[in-house]
Amino acid sequence: MPPWLTQLSSVQRKESKLDSSRWLQLATIGIDNNPRVRTVVFRGWSKSYEMEIYTDKRSQKYHELNLNNNVEICWFFSRSKCQFRFRGTSTIELDKYNLLHWEKLSEQSRLMWSWPTPGNQFNLEKTNDFSVKSIKELSNNFTVLKIKINHVDQLVLRKPVHTRRKWIRANDWKEESINP
């Protein structure tokens, strides 16, 4: 288990009752070579401690990651006043792994993957039938992103002095305290 995961798990437990404790910001490099940031939902860790996030194959994010899979994630926990930044590379799952995650979703959540294409112009006529469908089969639009973490930066906002440390993975993880 990565050494930083103990710190993250402790903060997650303290804030687990807040919906926002699962929201994080994912930064990618856009097709136009400009940065893009969006809020996504943390879904868990793979057996090899890769961060898991769900995405729609029709989204801009999906296309960006196919061109450049380098990402940075910022995850801030407001009650703990603790921020984690993760740097790594993403892989897009294209196998039965998606089905395992699909089956964990509620019926309501599955409906999102049949919505109109993300980022296209809104058309009210195409959006009024969301609650009627029943979706059992894996949607072609659904996929799991796995983020392989190779750099972690933790900042804890404490009075009178903030603390900060980082972990970098070479073969093993190396921890270092740094100035905030």
C-alpha positions in Angstrom: 0.0 0.0 0.0 1.4 3.5 -0.8 2.5 5.4 2.3 0.3 8.4 1.5 -2.9 6.4 1.4 -3.0 6.2 5.2 -3.1 10.0 5.4 -5.7 10.2 2.8 -7.9 7.5 4.3 -7.8 9.2 7.7 -9.1 12.5 6.2 -11.7 10.7 4.1 -13.1 9.0 7.3 -13.4 12.3 9.1 -15.4 13.8 6.2 -17.3 10.7 5.0 -20.7 12.2 5.8 -20.2 15.0 3.3 -21.1 14.4 -0.3 -18.3 16.8 -1.3 -15.7 14.5 0.2 -15.9 12.4 -3.0 -15.6 15.3 -5.4 -12.2 16.1 -6.8 -10.8 18.3 -9.6 -9.2 16.6 -12.6 -6.9 18.5 -14.8 -6.1 17.4 -18.4 -4.5 18.9 -21.4 -7.1 19.9 -24.0 -7.1 19.1 -27.6 -6.1 22.7 -28.2 -3.1 22.2 -25.8 -4.7 24.4 -23.1 -5.4 23.1 -19.6 -8.9 21.8 -18.7 -10.2 21.3 -15.2 -13.5 19.7 -14.1 -15.0 18.2 -11.0 -15.4 14.4 -11.0 -16.4 11.8 -8.5 -13.9 9.5 -6.8 -15.1 5.9 -7.2 -12.4 3.9 -5.4 -9.1 2.3 -5.7 -8.1 -0.6 -7.9 -6.2 -3.6 -6.4 -3.0 -1.9 -7.6 -4.0 1.4 -5.9 -4.9 3.3 -9.1 -7.6 5.9 -8.6 -10.9 5.1 -10.3 -13.2 7.7 -11.9 -16.1 7.1 -14.3 -16.4 8.9 -17.6 -18.5 9.1 -20.7 -16.7 8.0 -23.9 -18.5 10.9 -25.7 -17.0 13.5 -23.4 -14.2 15.9 -24.3 -12.2 14.5 -21.3 -12.2 11.1 -22.9 -10.8 12.5 -26.2 -8.2 14.6 -24.4 -7.0 11.6 -22.4 -6.6 9.5 -25.6 -4.2 12.2 -26.9 -2.4 12.9 -23.6 -2.9 10.7 -20.6 -1.1 12.9 -18.1 -3.3 14.3 -15.4 -3.3 16.1 -12.1 -5.9 15.8 -9.5 -6.6 18.3 -6.6 -8.7 17.0 -3.8 -9.6 19.4 -1.0 -11.2 18.4 2.3 -12.8 21.5 3.8 -13.3 20.3 7.4 -9.8 18.9 7.7 -8.3 21.8 5.8 -6.2 19.3 3.9 -5.4 19.3 0.2 -3.9 16.4 -1.8 -2.6 16.8 -5.3 -2.0 13.7 -7.3 0.0 13.5 -10.5 -0.1 10.5 -12.8 -1.2 8.9 -16.0 -4.6 7.6 -16.9 -5.7 4.5 -18.7 -9.1 3.9 -20.1 -10.6 0.5 -19.3 -12.1 -1.3 -22.3 -12.8 -4.7 -20.9 -15.1 -6.6 -18.4 -13.7 -4.3 -15.6 -16.3 -1.7 -16.8 -19.1 -4.2 -16.2 -18.1 -4.8 -12.6 -18.4 -1.1 -12.0 -21.6 -0.7 -14.0 -23.3 -3.3 -11.8 -22.5 -1.2 -8.7 -24.4 1.8 -10.1 -28.0 2.6 -9.1 -30.6 2.6 -11.7 -30.7 6.4 -11.5 -27.0 6.7 -12.0 -27.1 4.3 -15.0 -29.6 6.7 -16.7 -26.9 9.4 -17.0 -25.0 7.3 -19.6 -28.0 7.5 -22.0 -28.3 11.2 -21.8 -27.6 13.3 -24.9 -23.9 13.8 -25.7 -22.0 15.9 -23.1 -21.1 19.4 -24.3 -23.6 19.4 -27.2 -26.3 22.1 -27.4 -29.1 21.5 -25.0 -32.4 20.4 -26.5 -35.4 20.1 -24.1 -37.2 17.7 -26.4 -34.4 15.1 -26.1 -34.2 15.4 -22.3 -37.7 14.7 -21.1 -37.6 10.9 -21.0 -34.8 10.2 -18.5 -36.9 8.6 -15.8 -38.8 6.2 -18.0 -36.0 4.0 -19.3 -34.7 1.0 -17.5 -31.0 0.3 -18.2 -29.7 -3.1 -17.3 -27.0 -3.7 -19.9 -23.6 -1.9 -19.9 -23.8 1.4 -21.8 -21.3 1.8 -24.7 -20.8 5.3 -23.3 -19.6 4.2 -19.9 -15.9 3.6 -19.0 -13.6 3.6 -16.0 -10.5 5.8 -15.9 -7.7 4.4 -13.8 -5.1 7.0 -12.6 -1.7 5.6 -11.8 -0.3 7.9 -9.2 3.4 8.8 -9.3 3.5 12.0 -7.3 1.5 13.1 -4.3 1.6 16.5 -2.5 -0.2 17.0 0.8 -0.9 20.4 2.3 -2.4 20.8 5.7 -3.6 24.3 6.7 -2.8 24.5 10.4 -2.3 27.5 12.7 0.2 28.9 13.1 2.2 27.0 10.6 0.9 25.0 7.6 2.6 21.6 6.9 3.4 20.1 3.6 5.0 16.9 2.3 5.3 15.0 -0.9 5.8 11.5 -2.0 7.4 10.6 -5.3 7.4 7.1 -6.8 10.6 5.9 -8.5 10.8 2.2 -7.7 9.5 2.7 -4.2 7.8 5.8 -2.7 10.1 8.5 -1.2 8.6 10.9 1.3 9.9 14.4 1.9 8.8 17.3 4.1 8.7 20.6 2.1 7.9 24.2 2.7 4.2 25.1 2.4 
